[in-house]
Amino acid sequence: MPTLAPLVARVTPAVVNIAVMTRSPLEENPLFRDPFFRRFFGLPDQPQGQVSAGSGVIVDARQGLVLTNHHVVKDAQEVVVALKDNRRVPAKLVGSDAGTDIALLRIKAEGLSELKFGDSDAMQVGDFVVAVGNPFGIGQTVTSGIVSALGRSGITPEGYEDFIQTDASINPGNSGGALVNLRGELIGINSA
């Protein structure tokens, strides 16, 4: 019986969960940093941050490089990467580009798995693909489908657009996860 299980077993160790701590909007206001005003307005003594989550893909195990979406780590004060084996490691933002919605993180950990890059230009409409994410720390999700369109635009109001459209479901929190071909090679980063 045909199965994607061997492919999934090879790919999933390189797909990670990314937890991001950002400042709450109140923390940005200098007035609310003052303990007197915090008490006066009935706010907690310690500012409360907000936590969000997304996915990422380890693309260089030796250097600990993780690709994700810019919108996943935008405004991050702290980033923690959760690996498939349940290890949690702090991450440092190496660089980020809003126009292409790509960010690069670095983690320090041993025994990492990585995905090799495939040739996204070689993909054709109708090719089978698998989308892998690790949303909200609940464990990985895997969906499959085909390439529905290439060079898709008109999805975001600004920035670079040359999307691979797929009918593989992209679940909430899968942003930054892997889109792979049937050789297990990374051909895209899930973003919407």
N, C-alpha and C positions, 0 to 999 in steps of 0.2 A: 504494500500500500504506500503511495507517495506521502512523504512527510517532510516538513521543514524543521523538524526537531534537531537534527545534527547541525544545521546551519545556525539555529537559534542558540544552541549550546555553545558554539564557537563565538558568537557575537555578543551575547548578553554580559559576559564579564567586563567588557569595555564600556558598557553604558552605565552611567552613574546618576544618582539623584543629587541635585544641587539645592541646598537650603540657603536662603539669603535673608539676612537681617538688615532692615532699613530703618531709618529714623521715622518716627511718626511726624505728621505735619506740624504738630504742636512744638516738637523739639526744634524745628527750624526757626521758630520765633524766639529771639533772645529774651523777651519778656518772660516766657514760660520756663526759661532755664533758672530763673531766680527762685529759690526755695520759698521765699515769702509769698510771691505771686502764685506759686503752685498751690500752697496751702489756702490762700485767699479764694482761688477758683475751685478748690476741692479736688485738685489733681493729685495723683500719687507722688510721694517724695522722689521716687526714682522714675525718670522718663521710661515709658514703655515703647519698645521698638515693635515693628511689624515683621512677621516672618512670611516669606513666600517660597515657593518651590518650583523647580523645573528639572530638566534633564540635561545631560552632557555626554560627550563621547571622548574617551581617552584615545588620542591619536599618536602619542609618543610616550611609551611606557618608561623608557630610560630617563627622559627629562620630566616626566609627570605632566605632560601637556594635555589639557582638556578643552575641547571646542564646545561652545554652547551659543545661545542667542544673546545678543546685546540686551534685549528687553528682559531677559531672565535675571541679569546681574546689574541692571541699571540702578544707580543710587545705592548700591550695596555698601553697608558699613562693615559687614562680616559675611564671608562665604564659607560654607562647610560642604564638602563633597562626601557623600555616602557611597561606598563601594558595594558591589554585589555580595561580598562576604561579610557585610555589616560593619566594616571599619568606617569610622568617620574621621576625616582629616581636614584641617583648615586649608583653604585655597587662597592664592594671591592672584589678583587680576593682573595679567601681563599686558593686555591691550583689548580695546573694544571699539567697534565701529557701528554707529547707529544707522548709517546709510545702507549697509549690507546686512545689518542685524546679526553680526557675528562678534563673539568675544572669545578670548583665549585666557585660560586659567592655568596656574601651575600648582601642583600638589607634590608633597614629599611622602612617598610610600614605597615599600618594596613589593615585589610580586604582582605588579600591575599587568593587565592585558591591554592590547591596543587593537584598533581597527586600521587596516591599510586603506589608503585612498584608492578608489576606483576611478574610471574615466566617465564622468557624468555626460560629457559630450558624445560618448558612444551609445548612450541610452536612446531607445526608440519608443514611441508610443506603442503600448501593448506589452512591453517588457515587464516581467514580474519583479516586484520589490517587496521588502519587508520593512516596516517601521517599528522601531524599538524605543521605548521610553521608560523612565523610572519616576513616575509622578508622585508627589506628596509623600515619598518614603513608604508607600504601601506595597512596594514591590514592582517588579517590571511588568510592562505590558507589551505584547507583541501583536501586531496586526499585519495583514498582507493584502496585496492588491496589485494593480498594474499601473504603469505610467499612463496617465490619462491625457496629458498634454505636456509639451516642452516650450520653454520660452514664454511662459505665462506672465502677463503683466496686468496692471489695473487692480491689484490686490491691496496695496498700501498706498496712501496718498503721497508719500515721499520716499526717496531713497532708490537704490538700485533694484531693479526687478527683472529677473530672468529665472522664474521659478519652474521647478519640476512639479507638476500637479499629479497627484496620485489619488486613487480611490481607497487606499489603505487608511483606515480611521486614525486620526491624530487626536488622541484624548487630551483633556485638560491636564496640564502639567507635563505633557510630552514635549513641549517646546525645548529645543536644544538637543533632542534625542537623535538617533541615527536613522537614516534611510539608506538601506543597503540593497545591493543587487544579489542575485542568487549565488554569487561566489563569496558573499560575506564581506564585500568591499564597500566602504563608505562612499556613497554618491551624492548625499545631501544631508542637510541638517533640518529637522522638522521645525517649522515656525508657525504654521497656522493650519 
